[in-house]
Amino acid sequence: MQPVLFLLISLGALCSLGTAMTQEEKYKLKNQVVEMFDHAYQNYMDHAYPADELMPLTCRGRVRGLEPSRGDIDDALGKFSLTLIDTLDTLVLLNKTTEFEAAVRRVLSDVRLDNDIVVSVFETNIRVLGGLLGGHSMAMMLKEGGQHMQWYQDELLHMAKDLGLRLLPAFNTSSGLPYPRVNLKHGVGGPATRTGTETDTCTACAGTIILEFAALSRFSGDPIFEAHARRALDFLWEKRQRNSNLVGTTINIHSGEWVRRDSGVGAGIDSYYEYLLKAYVLLGDDMFLQRFNIHYASIMKYISQPPLLLDVHIHKPLLPARTWMDSLLAFFPGLQVLKGDIRPAIETHEMLYQVTKKHNFLPEAFTTDFRVHWAQHPLRPEFAESTYFLYKATGDPYYLEAGRTILDNLNRFARVPCGFAAMKDVRTGSHEDRMDSFFLAEMFKYLFLLFAEPVDLPFDVEDYVFTTEAHLLPLSLSTAPHSSPAPLNRTSEEELDDSNFDWTCPNTRLLFPDPAFPRNLREPIRSVIDKSCPRPAPYREPGMGRPPLRAHDFMANNPEHLELLRRMGVSLIHLKDGRVQLVQHATQAVSAMAAEDGVRFMQEMMELSSQQQKEQLPPRAIQIVSHPFFGRVVLTAGPAQFGTDLSKSSTGVRGFVTVAEPYSGCSEITNAEYVQGHIALLQRGQCMFAEKARHIQKAGAIGGIVIDDNKGSSSDTAPLFQMAGDGRSTDDITLPLLFLFHKEGNILLEALKGYREVEVLLSDKARDRGVDVQEAEEDCLTEATTPTSFEPVGQSQMSTVELDESAPEEVTPAQEEVSPVDTSPAEEVSPIEAEADSVQSKEERDSGKREDSEPDTDSSSQSVDELLADWREDLEAFQQMEKDEL
C-alpha cells in the first residue's frame, strides 16, 4: 500500500474564530522571527563557531572538556560544530540560501567526525545525522532549481554515511537495541572506547532511529542502516506489556527487561510514538501505523485524562505513576493533529498554553494543579511545534496569538546581547549559560511556518516529513529503491483491531461543523487552571499527646533542647555546608516513652513544615541593571520572613550596592555615610538575620543582600534560604533583605570590583529587560552556571532536619527531601529537612528525552503530606509490580 500522504496535506481548516490577525501583523511577526533567528545564529557564528554550542551569557563557545562537565547533557557534544549542522535546513526554510551555501562549505571543510569522544547515539542521530540528511535534502532541492548549489556532489550525504557507520557498532547487542553511547573513533567495547558497559537505555533513545537510518539507507542505497533501526523497533514492540499495550521508560538492552515500568508520552518515551506514525508516513509500511494505532488506543485509554497526560504503570495502567507532567509531552498535541484526533489536541494544548501564560515559559515539569515542579526551561520548541500544527489543522487565529506570546516571551525574558539564554528558573527569570542547538533547529522553523504565507516559503513543506529535531526528509523516499529483510515481529491479525482508526486524516470541517467548537473546548480548561486547587489538611492521629519539647520552640543553640533531643533518640549530624541534620532513631532513646516522644516531635516538625509551606515565599530576583549589564544578569535570591514584601511592590527596590562595615553587619555600621540610600552587602554568620537588617536600616540603607560565607555554595545545588526572624517581633524592620549563596554573591562582588557603581533591582521576579540590545556591550558578565548532580540526603529510615549553625538563630522548619515514616517497632524514623534560616527549595530538572541534565531530587515545593502520599503511591506500585514479576 502506498503511503498515505494525506496525513500531511489534507488537514482542513476551520472557519476563523474571533478576530483574525491581519496580514500586516502576520508579516511583521514573520519578519520578527527572522530577526530573532539572525540574532541567535550570528552570535553563534561570531562567538562560538566551531564549538558545538553557544554560551550566550559569557559570549563564548561551549567546548567539551574545557567547560565543567554537566553530566549526560554533554553527551550531545562531539566537537563536530553541532549547532551549525543542526541549523542547515533552517537556513533554507528562512530563505537564507547564501548563508546555507556558506554553511555547507564550512561543514565540509571544518567538521571532523572521527574524534576520540563518547557521544549519545540518540542525540547524535537526531541532531547530527538528521542535520546532515536535512541539509542534503535542501541542497538537492536547490540544485534541481538550477540557481544554487550547482557545485554540490552529495558531500553531505557522504558525511552522513560516514557518521552512520560510526554509530552502527552501538547496535551490536543480542537484542538489537543500541548502546546509549558510542565512541566516534573506536566504537563500543574495549578500554579505548570508554563505553560499552551500560546496560540500560530509554525507549525513545532506542526507538527514535528509524527516520534517519531509513532515509540514509534510501539516499545511499545501503540497506544496513534501515535494517538495524527496524530490528530495534521490532524488539521494543515485542517487549511491550501485552495487557496494556504500553511500553516502559527504560529497558535493559541485553535482556529486554523493563528497568522503569512507568509509561507516558513525555520524557523517555515521547519520540518512540512519534517515529512509529512518521515512519508510516515516510516509508509507507502499514505495520508502523498498525503498531501506532494499538499504542495510541492504550494512551487514550490509560494516560490521557483530558487535558492532562499522566504517567501510569505498564502492569497496572489504572495506577498513576506520578502526579506531575514534564514539558516534553508538549509535542503530543501536534502528533495528535497528524493522527487526525483534533479534540484532545485542542484540550491539551490549551492546558499547556495556560501554564505558559502563568509562568512565561513551560517549566520543565509542573504538577497536576499547574504549579512549578522543576523550574528550568531550556528554550524547548515542543509547544511551538504543537501550536503550528493546530493552526494548520484549524485555521484558528487563536494559535497565531499563542505564537505571538511565544515570541514576546523569548524577546522579553530570554534574549541577551549574545543570543538567547535558557531560563534557570521561570519564577524569577534567572538565566542559564546555554543555548542548545535544537533552539535554532526547531523553534524558528515552527514559528516561521506559523506566520508565513505559502508564497514566503522556498518549497512546499507538505512534500517533507519533520523528524523529532524538525529536520526535513522528502516523502519521495517512500518510493526510493531499498532492500530490507522481513521484520522479526509482524503485527498479527489477532493483535490488530484498528476498526476505530481511519487510514487517512479526516476533514476537520466535517469533524467540527461549528466554528466555535475549539473555543468551547478551551474555555473550561482555562477556567480550571485559573483556579487554585486546595490541598487537604495533613492527617493527624487522634488522641496523640504532645511531646515534652514542641517543634516550634526548638532552638539549635539551646543546650537544654539538645539534651531533650538526645534523650528522645534524636542526634545531630554536621554537614559540610554549615548545617546539621536531625536524625531520630528509636533504639537510641533512653526509654520507650522517650522514643515515642521523639517520634511525635518529628511528626510535629513535619506538620509545621507542611503548614509553613503554604505560607512560604517564592524565590526573589536580584537584577543587575547598571552598565554594562542592563538587566541581563538575574540572580536567584532567597527571601526573608520579615521586612518589605517585594511581591506587593510593583516597582521593587532599586539602588546602588555598597559593602557594609563591618561586613558581618552584627554591630553598628561604621560606614553609614556610604550605606545611606544604598543597598548594603552583608556576610552571613555571627548573628541573626534580623539583627543585620536592623543595623543597616539604622544606617539609612534602603535594602540589604546577605551573601553566604560558605565558599562554593550555589543555588544550583542547594535549596534557597528563607531567612527567619529572631523569635521576637520584626515589625520594626521595613527594608527588604535577600539572601544569595556564595557563587551568586561572588558575581555581584566581582561586578562591584570591575565597575565603580553597580545598580541592582530587588524584586519578586525579573522585570522586562527590553529588546534593544544595541545599548548593551557584547561583553557580558554572567552567572556562568553549571548544573551539578545533587543527591538527596534523606533516606526512608532517616529524618533529615537540616539546621544552620552559622548563627544562633531560631529554627523555622521548611521541608526539603522527605522520606516516609518507618513504622517498624525496632526503629521509628520520621523524615523531614528544615533550615534554621528556613529553606525554600529550588527545583532542578529531570533527565528527559535529551538526557539534558542530572535529575533534581529536591522537591520542597510540595508539602510534606503531598510527598508522603506520592511516596506511598510509589511504594504500593512497586510492591504490586514485584507481585506481578513473581
Phi, psi and omega in degrees: 000134180292151178298144182273095183291344179299340179303330181259332194245357184251022178285111182288164180250137176283166172296150181296142179246133178072203182276121181286146176288136181290157178299326179295319178296314178300320180297317179295319180292322176299316179293327178294321176301315181297318179298319179294319176299314180302319180298316181288313184293315183293324177292325174298312182294323183283322190248343188239319185305136010267018178296164184291318184218161178269138169258097194286343179277322180262000174057049177210172181274150175267113180248122182297132182099334178265333176262154176304141183295139175253014179080219185301331183300331181283351178294346176283343185266125183231017183057042179232034177051055188308312185296322180296313180295320182293341187259355190306305185286341173296321179302317181292315182300325181272017175064032177255065186294319180297315178295324178297314181298319178294322180293319178299317179297322178296316180301315183293327184269331190251331190275132174245139180250004183255030181290144176279080186210143180267126182232163175286128177298316181299306183295318181294324179293308187285328185267311187271305178298316177298320179295319178295319180291320175297319177297320177297317179300316180292319180298318179295320179297315180293321180297319178295334177290341173088000183247333185229160174057032181292340179278348189290131181231050176064027182297319179295324178295320178297319176296320180298318179293320176302315179294318179303318179294328179286336177276336186302323179304335180294338183271005182278067177231161181295333182272337187091351174286137184283151166300150181290338183225155179214147174271123185298334182262321189249353178084224184230138178090139181097153184300326185291337185278333183058029178202180181100001179261354182290151178242343186240153171213161179277157182298318178295325181298322180272337186257010181241055183238331196298320183296309182292315183290321178292320177297320179297317178298318185281331173290318188267341183084006179257111187284354189297325183291311179297324180297317180293319180294320178295321181298318179297316178296320178300320182292317178298319178297319180297327185268003177300156176286119192290332180282317182267342185059033176247160176245154177279184184269323183228139185227147175283123186286348180260312184267338183080009178280143178285126179272316172243122188261011175279146186226136177203202177239012180257220187306133176095340182230329194323297189284351172299312178294319180302318185283335174297313181290317183287333174295324175296317180297315186282321190256341178076020180266115182302332183303321182294320178292321178300313180295317179300315182300320179295314177299317185297321178300321179289323177300313182289336180279320189249318189270321182284119173231074193316131004269011185272157173228101190247136179296146177229174175268136187294330180276334179229075189292349175273358181259116180297143179265337178197167185246027177217164182236148177258159189290342182293339179289355180295345177287338194295321175303325177295322178291324177295326174298315179298326178286334183097010180259085193279324186302304179295333176297317178298317184294312181292319179300320180296320176300314181296323180294318180293322175296319178299317181290334177287327188239006183074326176221163173287119173299155179303329173209147180215154188277174180291344172257021166069031173261161182292130174253309168238128195271352183286160171211104183273035178061048181289147185261358190299323180292320176297322178300310180294325178299316179298312184293324178290325176294320178298323185281328189248335186067013183282119181297348176305324183282339170292321177294324175298320177296322177298321177299317178300313180300312183299317182293322177298316181288323183283322191245336185252341184287132177228168184304329184252030177135218175232131184254138176299153179272124176283326180208113183293342182283325183255342183084012179288154188255163171236143188277068180207144170221096186294153182297331182293342177297317177281327183287325189244308189306311186284335173298306186293322179290322177296315179296328180297319186260347184280151171267159180307325181292340181280348187264137181285350178203171181272110183294343179291349178272005184229159171246141178274131170285179179293341175261011179066025172278150190260118177243131186288139178293344178296346178296340180296335180255004180290145178299135177204156177229117182225134178297156179299138181297152183290327188228073176301138178293120183285158179298328181293324182287332190266122170225088183252032181296338181269004185241134175276156178267359172225159178290137177289157174282122186290342175296323179285326178294316186236075180295336179271117182300336182276000186301310179302320180296322179294331176286325187282322189300317178297325180293319180299318182292326179294317183289330180290339181271148176272131181271113182290149178257145177294150177293146181300140181286139178229132180299132178290147174080007181286133175280173179265138176290161182296334178246121179279142183298319184285349177268347188293134174231131188293339182263007182267113183300325180295319178296319180295323178292321177297321178296317181300317181294333179272003180084018180258122180243165181248132177246126182278131179259159182292335184270016176092005178250170175232157175250139170267123181235127184248122176237119184298328184291344181265000179285156184286339179203168178297322180293321178294323177297319178295321176299321179297317178298317180295322177300314181293322178296322179292324175299320179297318181294319178297320178297318180298317180293319182290331180303325180291336183258353186295144179275146177286169177301155177250172182237138170245114187249122178278114190252352183276170177297136006258022187270319175053040176082004183282338181256120181236125181253133178281126186236151176271144182272175173245153178276009181219172180081193183298131175273104185294337179292342180261005179252124181285339183250343186075193177239122184243135179183170178276147183263150174211150181277126180284151174234122001289153185297332180289335182070019185266004174216180184302136183288126183271342177249049184300330181295333178270330182284329183303128179077004182244172172262119188274137174263131184230158176257141179291148173114165173075338179201179183287152177298318181297324179294320177300315182299320181295322182292316181286331176294320178297328180280356176097012179292152178260355178183171180216149176231118179266126182253130183299139178268359179274103186300132177094349179293149185205149176291348175296325190238357183229150177290147181288144176283143164245105192289127182271166177281197185249019178089357175230179185300136177243021181296339181285346181272118186242356179263160178277141177232127180237158184242133174240136171292168188302318184295312180290322178296327179293328176299317180293317180294321178294323177297321180293327176290320185281335183227142186298319182232130178236120181254136181232161174241122175265122184206174179285333174202163184299137177277163180304123182278346185081165184247359180275087184277001180295333181288335186272146175286153182293332180278119184234134174282136187221175177288331183046052184282146177225106182300140177233162183290136179236111182270139178293145178271323184293141174236170186293345180239028181217133173266127183242087176266109186266133183233148179271127181263355188291341179210149181284071184255154178295139179281125172242103189292137173218127193280142174242246178288131181233129178246159186292156176285124177278116185264013179293145184293336184290323186208105179274123182227131179240135185265139168184150173237138180219155178250139172299321177276002181071115188267134170247124185291149169242113184286140175254162182274157180268161172291134185237210183305322183264010185048052192294325182198171178296146180293140176272133183253007183271121187235030190281006171283352177259153176281164185299317182294328176295316181295319178296321178296318178298318182295318180297321176299315179297319181296315179298319179295318180297315179297321179294319179293325176298318177297318179300318181296319179293000000 
